[in-house]
Amino acid sequence: MFNKLKEECGIFGIYTKEAKEELIGQVCVGLSALQHRGEESCGIAINEDGIIHFHKDVGLVSEVFTKHVQESMPEGKMAIGHVRYSTTGVSKKENAQPMVVRHKKGNLAVVHNGNLTNAVELKRELEEQGAIFTTTSDTEVICHIIVRERLKTGSIEEAVKNTMKIIKGAYSLLILSSTKMIAVRDPQGFRPLCIGHLGNDVVFASESCALDIIGAKFERDIEPGEVIVVTNNEVTSEKFLPNENKGLCVFEYIYFARPDSTIDGMNVHIFRENAGRCLARQNPVDADIVAGVPDSGNDAALGYSKESKIPYDIVFIKSKYIGRTFIQNTQNKRKKLVSLKLNPLKQTVKGKKIVLVDDSIVRGTTITRIIKSLKDAGAAEVHIRVASPPFVDVCYFGTDVDKKENLIAHQKSVEEIRQLIGADSLEFLSLDSLKEITKDCNIKGFCDGCFTGKYPIDVPKEIDKETFEKIQF
């Protein structure tokens, strides 16, 4: 929601029957599988006989959780972890998660994927009551409210339920108390969260790929508005805030999630391949080869190739050591990384008419440089096909689609964009095609506000996106 607060993150947690030494290692592996959801910082909290220990820092999982750090952390029965991405916000250790607090009735650790839409209002209210904030993350707001409600109730789960009545927006949460692990998904289901089992252990993750990598068996997606409590090796579930107005972020399928994940009954790879097929039917073109912009454009490109019968080929070699360009936290960094990240295969592209499939166009900078690099390498024509509709409005729920003036499709027509980026032709996936692709998803309803300007819940359009960072009392 706010420039210096927004996140697209990954969360992971394990509750075990007995304390075990390898718990931290398992969480590290799970978080590594979710690293694509956040490369800025990471952290883990572990419960050792009611005492919560934690370690977090700026950096990748492999950088923060070295062998020495893992060995220094205690054994425990339950642990939660987080990988964080904040868009244009300050990268600092204080904003890393988990958020860990000690209060009158015990200990608490929270990891959060999503954005609250009423964070500014709640922060103002809490500070007027004497609360002190040490971060610019809305997750700290959630912690304050849970603690406040815990002092009024007889259990942590009741406090969490009360909190759900107060906070608004996108939140998938994992919560550790002294004795329990709790998983929560907001009533609209904006962000994914699933549950699985590894023997007798209970595992939670933002995406099913993280279950796969540790050998856990996927059980199901947590439903919107559901609260799951794990304690004494028992799992209880309550559909606490059912809501007919669902809003799973469709951009999870388009870009954020890994292709090997299945979210709410739909496999991400299949979704993207079907998007490519729709593009080929909707916008055919005479070309020699079809290629994808690595990596999130590859699946749609494969679908375009299968449907159009135009051969699929690789036209870029991608550096394995450069992060995701879209989620770099400044435009200058994004520009530099584009040229470092992708190198065209001159022998493949020279003299060829290329259909290049990308997952989306937000600002237009990346695709402009990519087209130029292909033409400099000798491509005869470059036809761009985009596996999503044009971005015309902002996102309040945790995706880096902010400020209309930064969205090229809000300012210009498709033809104007084509001319600006240097493509020989440009077409986007239609909204009707997008709705057709998602019809078999378990959640009947998506948030496509960034494409339509229509959101599943009210959004605070009167609040500047940087208000949370600037607010003074």
Secondary structure, DSSP 8 states (H G I E B T S, - for coil): --TTT-B--EEEEEEEEEEETTHHHHHHHHHHHTGGG--SEEEEEEEETTEEEEEEEES-HHHHS-HHHHHHS--EEEEEEEEE-BSSS---GGG-S-EEEEETTEEEEEEEES-BSSHHHHHHHHHHTT----SS-HHHHHHHHHHHHHTTSSSHHHHHHHHHHH--B--EEEEE-SS-EEEEE-TT--S--EEEEETTEEEEESSHHHHHHTT-EEEEE--TTEEEEEETTEEEEEE-S--SS--EETHIIIIIS-TT-EETTEEHHHHHHHHHHHHHHHS----SEEEE-TTTTHHHHHHHHHHH---B---EEE-TTS--GGG-SSHHHHHHHHHHHEEE-HHHHTT-EEEEEES--SSSHHHHHHHHHHHHTT-SEEEEEESS----S--SSSSS---GGG-HHHHS-HHHHHHHHT-SEEEE--HHHHHHHGGGSSSS-EE-HHHHS--SS---TTS-TTHHHH---
